[in-house]
Amino acid sequence: MNQRRVALTTVCAALLLAGGLTACSSSGADGGGKELHVLVGADPAHADAVRAWQAQIKKDFKAKTGADVVFDSYASAGEEQTKIQTSIVSGTGPDVYQLGTTFTPVAYATGGFRVLSDADWKRIGGRDKFLPATLGMSGPDAQHDIAVPFAARPYGMVYNTEMFKAAGIAQPPTTWDEFVADAIKLTKPSTGVYGTAVDYADPFSSWKYIWTFALQSGGRLITDDLKQAQLNSPQVNDAIGQYFALSTKHHAVDPAAAGWKSAQAAAAFANGKAAMLPMVAPTVIPTLDNSPVKGKYKFVSMPLVPFGATARPENGLAAGSIVSGDSLAIAKYSTHADLALDYIALVTSPDEQKAYYKGFGGLPPVTAAEDQLASTDPRIAGFVAAEKASLPTPFTGAWADVQLGLTNAITQTLPSLASGKYDSSAVSQLLAKANQTAQASLDRQKH
C-alpha cells in the first residue's frame, strides 16, 4: 500500500502544481446547514432527466435529514481516476463517489474508502437487499466491501425488427460472423442507412468491445492470477482489428462514426439510420421510446461466438457483458458518514430505484425493484438475464491502467479511421506501450 500511496502522491502533487485540483469541502455549517457532496458521472444524453432527478433527491434528502446534497460530475474514465487520486491524497473532496463498477478496484487499492461494516449494511437495508451478481464488484470479498450497487447496466444488442423483416433476416445474429454478414446485407449507403452503429469515440464503450472479443476467443487482458498484463497478445490485437474492420473493411458503419460517442450512435439507430446497435445498456430505452423506432426494436444478447468461428474455443468465455453499472462508495476522510449512509439508503430504496430506471433506463440492482419492473416491462427480460450472467472484470487496482491503455490505443487510431484506414503495426506499438504501463501497475499491487 505504501508504494501505491507514493505513486498517487506523485500524480497528485503534479496536478496541484499545475492547478488541476479543485476540491470541494465536505464540511458544512452546524445543524441543518450541513452539506453532503456527491460525485456522479455526467450523462449528457439525459441532461434534463438528470436535473429533474437531482432536484427530487435534494428535496427528499432535505426532508429526511435536514441536510443539503451538492452534486459534482466527471465526464470520462480518465477524469474519474484523477478525481479519486487527487481527493484521496489531499483528504478533501466528495463524501460519496458514484463509481463505475470497473473503477471500484482502483478506489479500493487507494485505501481511502470506508469498508462497510455490518451496521453500515443494516442502515441501508441489508446486503440481501441486492441481487447477488451486482455485489460481485463491491470489494475483493464480502468482508472488505467498499461499494454499494446503485444502478446496473448489463450490455446487449438492439435491432430494428422492421429492417430485419424487410431484408429477409429471420433472427438476430448469434455469432460475430453472422453479425458482419447481416450488417453488410442491411447497409444501404445511398439512403444513409448502415447495418450497425458503433460509438468509436466514446471514452466508456470502446474498451468493452475489445474485452468481449478477446475473452470470447480465449484471450485475457490480465491473467487469471492477476500477475501478467496481456494487452499486447494476439487475441487483443485481433480484437481491435475486427472492431475497426466493421468500418474500414466491411463498410457497414457510417464513416462519421469515427467521431461518435454513445449518444450519437444511439441517435443513428433511433432515427432509423442503423439496423443494429451493439454494446447498448437499458439506459437507451428512454431515447428509443421517444424516437421514430418506438415499437420497432428488440433487445437480445450480443453474439457469444468469436470472429472466424462457429463455436467458442475451449478456453473462450461467454463474455457478453461485464458486471456493469454504478456503485456508491464513501470516502474515509468524510466527516458526514452517517449522512452518506442516509443518502445511499434513500437512492437505493425500491421507489427511488424504479424512478431512476424510468428516467435513465439503469436497471435496479435492488431485488424488489427489479422484480416489480420485470413483471410490468417485458422489454427488459433480455437485460435481466444478461445481468445475472455478467462476468466481472479483474478486481485489481491495476485495472485503471488496463482500461485507459486500451481506450488510448483506440483513441489514437481514430484519425486514421476517419480517413478509412487502419494501421495494425501502429496499434501494436500502442498496445505494447499500454501493456508496459499495465504490467508496472500490476507489479506495484504485489507490494
N, C-alpha and C positions, 0 to 999 in steps of 0.2 A: 504493500500500500504506500510506503514512503516514496518509492520511485515514481508511482503514478501521481502522487501529490506533487512531487518536484516537477514532473512533466507538465502538469496542469498549471502550476505556479508560473513556470516559464512562459507558457502560452498566454496566460492572463496578464502577466507583467508587461508583455509586449503590447497587448491590446490596450492596457491602461495608458502606457506611454503614448500610444497613437490616438488616445481619446476615444477608444472603441467601446468603453464600458459605460453604460448608463443604467445604474442600478436603482430600482425603486426601493423605498423604505417599507419594511413590513410592520413598522410600529405606527400606531395611530394615537389619537387623543384618548384620554381615560374614558371609561364608561361607554356610552353609546357612540362615541366618536371613533371607535376602532375601525381600522380598515384591514381587509384581507385581500392580499394581492395574488391574483391567479394568472398564470401564463398559459395561453392556449395557442393552437395552431391557427394561422389565418385561413379563411375559407372564402376567397373572393367569388366563387361560383354561387354562394348563398349569402351574399353580403347583407341583404335585407333581413333574411331569416336569422342571421347571427345577431344583428342589432335587436331584433324583437325578442329572441331567446335570452340574451344577456340582460335586457331590461326587465324581463319577467323574473329571472333568477335574482337579480339585485333586489327587486321588490319582495320576493318571497323570503330571501335570506334576511333582509332588514326586519321583516315582520317576525321572523323566528328568533333572531339573535340580537337585534338592535344594532348590528354592525353593517358596514358597507363593503361591497365587493368592488374591487378595481381590476379590470381586465387589461392585460397586455398580450401581444401576439408575436409569433415568429412566422416567417414566410417560407423557410426551406429547412432541409435537414442540417445543412451547414450552420445556419443561424441557430437552430435548436441546440446543436452541440456547443456552440460558442456561449449561448445563454447559460447552459448548465455549468460549463467550465468557469466562466467569469464569476458567476454568482456564488458557487460553492467555495471557490478560493477566497473571494472577498468577504464572504459571510453576510452578504446582504443581497436582497433581490426578492423574487416572488416567494410567497408562502407555499403555494400549491402549484405544481407543474402538471400540465396536461401533456403527457409524453406519448409519442408514437411507440407502439409495443417494442419495436426493434431497438429503441433507444433506452429501454429500461435497464439492460445490462450495462450500458455506458454510465447511466446515472448510478447504478449500484456500485460500480467499480470506483467511483469517486469517494465512497464512504460518507457522502454528505446528505443522505436521505434517511428519514426515520424508518426504522424497521418496525413493522406493525405488530403490536402485542395482541394478545387475546382480548384485552379490554378495548383496544382500538377497533378490532373487527366487530366486537359486540356493539360498540357505539354506532357503527354504520349499518348494522343489521345482520352481521354474521357472515362468515366465509361461505356457508352453504346457500347464501342468497344468490350466488353467481354460478353460471354454467361452468363446470369443471374445466373444459378446454380453454376458456378465456383466462383462467388463472395460471396457465402454463408459462406466461411471461411476466408474472408478478415478482418473481425472485428466483434464486437458484434452487430453493426448496421451500416448503411450506413454513419452515421456522425462520426464514430470512426474507419474507416478502416485504417489498417497499411500495408496491403499486397496486391500486385497486382498479379493476376493469371499469371503464366508463362507456365506451362505445366499441362495437365490433364491426369490422369492415372486411369480411371474407371476400375473396375475389372470384369472379366468374366471368361469363361472357353473355352479352345481349345480342340478339339478332333480329332482323326485320322479317317477320313472318310473311308479309305480302311479297317482298322481294324474293324470298326463298321459293315461294309457291310459283311465282311468275317465271323463275329460272328453272323450274322443274327439279329443285333440290328437296328431297323428301324429309331429310332430317339434318340437324346441325352436325358439324364435324366432331369426331372423337379422337382423331389423330391430327398432328400438325401438318402432315402431308395433305390430308383431306381439307384442312383449313385453307392451305395455299390454293389447292385446286378450286375450291368453292369461291375463294376471294377473286381469283382470276376470272372465273366464269361470271361473277357478279359485277365486275368492273366495266364501266361504260364511260370512258373519259369524255366522249363527245357531249354527254349530258351532265358531266361533272359529278358522276356517281362512281364510287370506288368500292371494292369488295370489303375493305376494312378501314377503320380509322385507328391511328396509333399516335399517342402523345409523346413523341420522341424527346421533346424539350422539357418534359415535366420533371422536376427535381425529386419527386417521390416515386414515380411509377417505373422509370426505365430499368433500374437495377432489378426490379421484381421479375421482369421478363427473363433476365439472364439467370437469376436464381432458379426459376421454373424450368427453363430449357436445360440448364446444366444438370440439375438434380434428376430430371427425368431420364437423361442419357447416361446416368451413372457417375456424374461428376459431383464435386463438393466445392464450396467456396472456402471452407475450413474443414480440415479432417475431423472425424467424429471425436477424437481425443482432445480437440481444441489446441493442438500443438503446431500445426502447419497450415499456413495460408496457401491456397491453390488458385489464386486469381489468374495465374498465367498457364493454367492447364489447357490441354487440347479441347476439353469439353467447354470451358468458358470462352475460349477464343472462337470456337464454332458457334456457340450460343449467340455471341454478339454478331457474328457474320450472318446468321439466319435472321436475326432481329432486323438488321438493316436491309437484308435481301428482299424483304417484303416490299420495299420501295425501289431499291436500285436494280434488282434482278426481275422480280415478278410484276413490278409496276401496278400493284394492287392497292397502293396508298396514294392519296393526294400528295403531290410533291411539296405542297405548302406545309405538310405535317412535320417537316424538319424543324419548324418553329412552333409547333403546337404544344400547349400544356393540356392538362386533363379536361379543363372546361371547354377548350376549343375542339378537342376530339369528340367530346360528348355532344357539343352543338352540331357537329357534322352529322353524327348519327341521328340526332333529334330532328334535324331538318331534312332527313331523307337522302343525305349525300354519302352515306356509308351503310353497307348492308350488315356489317358486324362490328362490334366494339369489344375487344377482349380486355382483360385486366381491369374490370369495372366492379365497383362495390355497390351495395344497396343505396349509397348516398346519391346515385344518379337518378333514382326513381322520381323525386320531385321535379327534376328537369324534364324527364321524358313525359311525365304526366301533364306537363304544361307545354307540349310541343305537338307538331303535326303527326308524330308517330304514336300518340296515345292510343292504346288498344291494339297496336300493330307490332308489338315486340314481345319477346320471351327471354327469360334468363335461363342459362344452363351452365354446367361446369365447363371450364376450359378443357381442351384436349389434354389427355394424360399420357399420350404416346409420343416420343420424341420424333424429330425430323428424320426421315430416311428409314423409318421402321414401322412395322405393323403391330408390334407389341413392345413393351418396355423391356430393356435388357435386365438380366438377373439382378444387377446392383442398382438399377434405376428405381427412383421413388415416385409414387403417385403425387407429385408436387403440383397441386392446382392452386393452392393459396397458402400464404404464410399465415400464422396466427397474427391477425392484423387488427388494428384499431387504435384506440387511445386508452391510456390508464392515467390515474391521478396519484401523484406522489407528494409527500410533504417534506420540505427542506428541514434539516436538523436545526439550522440557525433560526427558524421561525419562532417568534415569541407568541404565536397565536395557534398552537397546535390544536387546542380544543375547538376553536372556530374553524380550523381547516377540516377537522373531522365532521363538524356540523355541515360544512359545505358539501363534503363528499357524500354524507348521508342524504342530503337534500337532492343532489343531482343524480344519485343512483336509486332514488325511490321509484317504484313502478310507474307512478303517474308522470313524473318528470322524464323518465326513460321513454315512455310512449310519446310524449310531446316532442322530445328530441328526435325520435325516429320520423315523426310526421314532418318536421321541419327540414331535416337533413338526410334522412334515409339510413343513418347509422343504426345497425341492429342493437337491441339491448342485450348486454351480457347478463342482465338480471333475469333469472329463470321465469319468474312470474310475469314480467312484462313481455318477454319474447313469446311465451306460451299464448298469451292473450292476443298478440299481434298475428301469430301464425294461424290462429283459428279464424281470423277475420280477413286476412290478406293472403290469398293463395300465391301471389307473385313472389313472395319471399321464401317459398319452400326450398328452392334450389340453394339459396344462400344459407338457410338454416342448416341444410345438410353439409354445405361446404365449411361452415363454421365449426361444426362438430368434428370434421375430419381434417382440419387445417394442420399444417406442420409448422412447428416453431423454428425460428432461426436460432443459431447457436447462442447460448447465454454466456457471453464473454464481453468484457469491456473493450475488446479489440474490434467489436462489430462495427463501430462507427467508421473506422478506417477502411473496413471491407466495403461497406455500403457507399461511403463517399468516394472510395477509389474507383468502384465500378461506375458510379454516376459521373465522375470526372472523365473517365475514358470515353463514355458515351457523349458527354457534352463537348469534348474536344474534337469529336468526329462529326458533329452536326454541320459545320461549314462545308465539309466535303459532301455530306448527304444532300445538302441544299442544292448542290450542283449535279446531283445524280451519281456521285462516285462513292466508293468505299475502298479505303487503303488498309488492307489486312495487316501489312507489316507495321504501319504506324500504330494501329490498335494494339498489336502485340507488344510494342515498346511501351505503350501507356500501361498495359496490364502488368508488364514486368516491373515497372516502377511502382505501381499500386501494390503489387504483391510484396515488394521490399518493405514498404511502409506498414502494411498489414502484419507482416511477419515480425517486424520490430515491436509493434504494439502487442502482439501475442506473447512475445518473449518477456515483455515488461509485466504481463499478468502472472508470470511464474514466480515473481519475487515479492 
